[in-house]
Amino acid sequence: MTSETAIKIDNVSMCFNLSRDRVDSLKEYFIRLVKRQLFYDEFWALRDISLEIKKGEVFGLVGLNGAGKSTLLKLVAGVLKPTKGTIMVNGTIAPLIELGAGFDPELTARENVYLNGAVLGYSSKTMDKYFDEIIAFSELQDFVDVPVKNFSSGMYARLGFAIATIIKPDILIVDEILAVGDYKFQEKCKHRINELMSGGTTVLLVSHNIDTTKRFCHRVAWLDKGRLIEVGQAKEICEKYEGM
């Protein structure tokens, strides 16, 4: 991987084992395991994917539901380990894959800022420095000491996005975050992503909004049923995808 490469995905495949039978209890699971009566079907979410994403590039993934887009993001983020192949990442990652991932619903917004910051590798001192800015961006000043289990999905989105983007990461992974929340929040997200892009952050983006993909992305990869169909300039690939 060269110094200009942010992410290199080399012949990556991902297989999940899907249980054929319903197992209603842990006891039944172990009994079947001992008796070798657990049967699975293999589901290949991704097959032989190879991509190279340059530093500072905004790279999009398009495809229908089940194409493997979110699975690929989780592999790059290190949430999953590929069944085959390798993924190399050059730099720090801020993943926005699942809203509220890393939040403890019983803790308050204040407590989750520090918890989520720790998950992302930031010290308490660093979070002290940016705390007020995080709360201001997420517009949760009146809910700082409210447990996040009482938050709407939009409030989760605002808080998660504010934490993940408060310190400029080398790589930002975004999965449908721009489709969540009201119009005002979406515009704030787009403005902040523009700031990150202008500062050299590499962005890996998944959005079902093709206009958003065309607007932000330099290049796009089209996935279908776990296979890579084509990679190219955003406008060209998006138009092919829309016309399929």
N, C-alpha and C positions, 0 to 999 in steps of 0.2 A: 504494500500500500504506500503510495507516494505521499509526500507532505501536503499536497494539495487535495488529498482525498479525505472526506469527513467520514463516510460510511462505505464499506466494501462488503457486499453480500455475494458469497461464492458458492454456487451450486447447492443452495439451501432447500431442504425439504422438511416438512413437518407432518408427523403422523399422530393422530389421536386414536386411542382404543375406545370404541363405543360398546358398552355392555349390551348384549342381546337380551338378557333377562333382568327383571326387576328384583332388586335385593332390598328387603324392607328393614333390615337391622344389621348392626355390626356383627352380631353373633352369627347370623345366617351367612354373612360375607365370609367369615373365617372358616365356617364349616365347609362352604363350597370351595374355598381356597385350598383347604387341606385335602379335600376329596378330588381336587382338580376338576371341579365342575363349573368353573367360571369361564364363560365364553365371550369373546369380544369380536367385533368387526373392526377392521382397520379403516380409518378415514384419513386420507391424505389431503390436508388443508392447503399445503403448498408442495409443489414438485419442481425441483431443479431451477430455482430462481437465482439469477446472477444480475447484480446491479452495482454500479459505482456512482456515488453521489459526491460532488465536489464541495469543498468548503465555501460557505456563503451562498450556496445554491438553494432555491426553494423548489423542492421536488414533490410532485403529487402522485397519488395512487388513485386510479379510478377502476370501477368494476361493479357488477351487481352484488347484492347481498350474497354472502357465501363465497365470494371470489378469493378471499384470503387476505384482504387488506389489513384488517385489524390484527390478525395473527402475525403478519409480517412486522407491524409496528411493535407488537409485544416482544418479538424476537430481537429487534434492534435495541429496544429499551432494556433487554436483559430479564424481562419478566418470564419468558419461556426460553428453553434451550432447544436448538434445532435437532431434529432426528438425524439429519445428515447435513453436511456442509459446514461452512464457517461464516461468522459475521465479525468484522473488525470495525471498531469505532474509535475515531481519533478526536477526543475531547469530552467535556462534561455534557450530560444529557439532562434535560428537563422534560419529562414525559407528561402529556395531557391526554391520557388514553381513556381512563374511566373516571368520570366525575366523582370526587369524594374518595377515590382510592387512597388509602393511607390515613383517612380521617377516622377518628374514634367517635361514633355517634353520641356517646354519653358525655364526651368532653365539650367544653364551650368553644366558640370560635377562637378566642384568645389562646386557649390551650392547644387547639389543633394547628394554629399558625406555627407554634414551636415544634409540635410533633411532626408536622409535614415538612417543616424546614429541616429537621434532623434527618428525616428519610431521604431528603435531597442532598444531604451532606453539609448543611449549613449549621454553624455554631449558634448557641443561644445569644451570644454577643452580637452576631451578625443579624439575627432576627430582631433583637432589641432595636438595632439601628433602623431597620426597614419596617418595623411593625406598624407605625402610624400611616405610612404610605400604602401598605397592603390593605389596611382597613379602609382608607380613603378611596382607593381604587375600586374595591369591592362594594363600597357604599353600604357597609354593615355597621356603621358607628352605633346604631341603636340596638345592635344584637351581639355585641362583642362578648358578653357574658351569658349568652343563651346557648344551651346544648345544641349541636348541629343536627341532632335527630329531629329537631323541630323546624329545620330549614327546608325551603322548597328546593327543587332541582336547580332553579335559576340562582338561588343564593349559594348553593354548593359550587356551581359553575364559577360564579364571581370570585369566591374565596380561593378555590383551587387554581384558577388562572392567575390571580394576583400573586399568590405565593410562588408559583412555578416560574413566573416571568419577571419577578422583582429584581433579580440579579441576572445579568445577561449570560445565558448558557452558551456553550459552543454549538449545541444541537438542541432544537426544540421539536418535539414530536407532538403533533396535533391531530386528534381524531374527533371530528365532528363538533368541536367545541364552538365553532362559529355559528352553529345552528341552534345553540341553546341560549335562552334568555331573551330579553326584549331587544328591540331595534337599537336602543341607545347603548346597551351593553355590547352588542355585536360590533357596533361602530368603534367602541373603545378597544375591543380586542383587536380589530383590524388595524387601528392606529398603533397599538403597541407592537404588533407583529411587524408592521412597517418599520418601526424604530429599531427592532431587533435585526431585521433584514439589512437595514442601512448600516448597522454596526457590525455586520459580517457574520451573524448567526446563521447556521444552516438550519433550514426548516424542512421537515418531512411531514406532509399534509395529506389527510384523507378527508374529503367532503363530498357528499352527494350533490351539492350545489355546483354544477359545472361552471357557472359564471364565476363563482369564487375561485375555483381551480384555475380557470383561464386568467383571472385577474392577478393572482398571486404567483403562480408557478412559472418557472423557467422551462422545466422539462416534466414529463408525466410518463408513468408506466401503467399500462393497461393490463389488468389481471382478469382471468376468467377461469372459474373452477380450479383455482390453485396454480394455474399455469400463466407464464408471462407471454402475452400476445405481442406487444410491441412497446418500444420506448422511443420517445422523440420530443420535439418541441410541443409545448403545452397546447397551443391552439390547434395544431394538426391532429394530435392524438385525441383530444377532446371531441373534435368534430367527427372523427372516425367512430368514436365510441357512441356519440349521440345518433349517428346514422346507421348503427348496426341493426 
